[in-house]
Amino acid sequence: MKKLLKTLLIIAIFSTTLIYASSFSIMFNNDVFLDHDQFYTNGARFMYTEDNDDWFLVDANWWLFNDLFCNTNKSRSWAISLAQHMYTPSDISVPEFMPDDRPYGGWLYVGYTFMARDNKEMDTLEIDVGVTGPPSLSEQTQKWVHKVLGCQEPMGWDHQVKAYPGLDLVYEKRYRFRADDCFDYLPYYGGSLGNVFTYGQIGNMIRLGYNLPDDFGTWRMEPTLRACRGLFNDFSIYGFADISGRYVARNLLLEGERLDGPCTIEKRELIGEIDYGIGMNCGILEITYGVNNPTKEFYGQKDYNRYGGINLSINW
């Protein structure tokens, strides 16, 4: 069992989230890539995708967003996923509660995603259902990983955000403007409505490289969508940069009541983010590495929450 868990951890470190005809994929984010262990400290997402018009468990003809997702000129996909997000304060060696720092928190959920795209635009709708607090198993996951890697044991999980059932509805619209196969510009907007994350977002991505893949860019995992890519592709290599802004109306992992008391920090409503990285596609395989640089999320936050992700996907 221990060998199996270690194997899964190694796979997670070399993983990504992509959408092709069919795929099984993993996205892994962690601040250890940048020598940190704080705030949004880890995220892992396992996803299975089918690229066809028969949506799993849903009759597309009666879906509410008929014009977006049932347009016969667009190709459609669905995906189902399991994900876990993990949050800690800036110093995990302190067992006492730190009232001016981010609380420990975990978010474990199942996501069901609908996608429709053509060559110029893509609509994505995702429904996330899950739980925060001890049932998210974030405490056990972080302690086990730190034990395996020989890192500092996190000491303050007794002060984590308590258990809440979670339900989020997330939508995003992306456009693509391409110059040959070496440059494209991908503006987008969207948002989330739910009791875990409620926000509105706009952003712009550019990519420059050789033989860019037929997709709509590289996707963040936290807290926005992490869904569709493109079609099978010949060899390609590229760099990307993304600038986005977000208005946050609710972030349960910052504002929720803890196991031992109420919330003691105030979130920032306006957040910006700059991301950059590189990617390489070899047909059914793609590997990417990205660095995420969000601005401060709560008042009194002393450090920035920078984190990275290294990703691999196998598609068929």
Secondary structure as the mmCIF struct_conf table of DSSP 4:
data_model
#
loop_
_struct_conf.conf_type_id
_struct_conf.id
_struct_conf.beg_label_comp_id
_struct_conf.beg_label_asym_id
_struct_conf.beg_label_seq_id
_struct_conf.end_label_comp_id
_struct_conf.end_label_asym_id
_struct_conf.end_label_seq_id
HELX_RH_AL_P HELX_RH_AL_P1 LYS A 2 ILE A 13
BEND BEND1 PHE A 14 PHE A 14
BEND BEND2 TYR A 20 ALA A 21
STRN STRN1 SER A 22 ASN A 30
HELX_RH_3T_P HELX_RH_3T_P1 ASP A 31 LEU A 34
TURN_TY1_P TURN_TY1_P1 ASP A 35 ASP A 35
STRN STRN2 PHE A 39 GLU A 50
BEND BEND3 ASN A 52 ASP A 54
TURN_TY1_P TURN_TY1_P2 PHE A 56 LEU A 57
HELX_RH_3T_P HELX_RH_3T_P2 ALA A 60 TRP A 62
BEND BEND4 LEU A 64 LEU A 64
HELX_RH_AL_P HELX_RH_AL_P2 ASN A 66 PHE A 69
TURN_TY1_P TURN_TY1_P3 THR A 72 ASN A 73
BEND BEND5 LYS A 74 LYS A 74
STRN STRN3 SER A 75 THR A 88
BEND BEND6 SER A 90 SER A 90
TURN_TY1_P TURN_TY1_P4 ILE A 92 SER A 93
BEND BEND7 GLU A 96 GLU A 96
TURN_TY1_P TURN_TY1_P5 PRO A 99 ASP A 100
BEND BEND8 ASP A 101 ASP A 101
HELX_LH_PP_P HELX_LH_PP_P1 ARG A 102 TYR A 104
STRN STRN4 GLY A 105 ARG A 117
BEND BEND9 ASN A 119 LYS A 120
STRN STRN5 GLU A 121 THR A 132
BEND BEND10 GLY A 133 GLY A 133
HELX_RH_3T_P HELX_RH_3T_P3 PRO A 134 SER A 136
HELX_RH_AL_P HELX_RH_AL_P3 SER A 138 LEU A 149
TURN_TY1_P TURN_TY1_P6 GLY A 150 GLY A 150
HELX_LH_PP_P HELX_LH_PP_P2 CYS A 151 PRO A 154
HELX_RH_3T_P HELX_RH_3T_P4 TRP A 157 HIS A 159
BEND BEND11 GLN A 160 GLN A 160
STRN STRN6 VAL A 161 VAL A 161
STRN STRN7 PRO A 165 TYR A 175
STRN STRN8 PHE A 177 ALA A 179
TURN_TY1_P TURN_TY1_P7 ASP A 180 CYS A 182
STRN STRN9 PHE A 183 GLY A 194
BEND BEND12 ASN A 195 VAL A 196
STRN STRN10 PHE A 197 TYR A 210
BEND BEND13 ASN A 211 ASN A 211
BEND BEND14 ASP A 214 PHE A 216
BEND BEND15 GLU A 222 THR A 224
BEND BEND16 LEU A 231 LEU A 231
BEND BEND17 PHE A 235 PHE A 235
STRN STRN11 SER A 236 ASN A 251
HELX_RH_AL_P HELX_RH_AL_P4 LEU A 252 GLU A 255
BEND BEND18 GLY A 256 GLY A 256
HELX_LH_PP_P HELX_LH_PP_P3 GLU A 257 GLU A 257
STRN STRN12 ARG A 258 ARG A 258
TURN_TY1_P TURN_TY1_P8 LEU A 259 ASP A 260
STRN STRN13 GLY A 261 GLY A 261
STRN STRN14 LYS A 267 LYS A 267
BEND BEND19 GLU A 269 GLU A 269
STRN STRN15 LEU A 270 CYS A 282
TURN_TY1_P TURN_TY1_P9 GLY A 283 ILE A 284
STRN STRN16 LEU A 285 PRO A 294
STRN STRN17 PHE A 298 PHE A 298
TURN_TY1_P TURN_TY1_P10 TYR A 299 GLY A 300
BEND BEND20 ASP A 303 ASP A 303
STRN STRN18 TYR A 307 ASN A 315
#
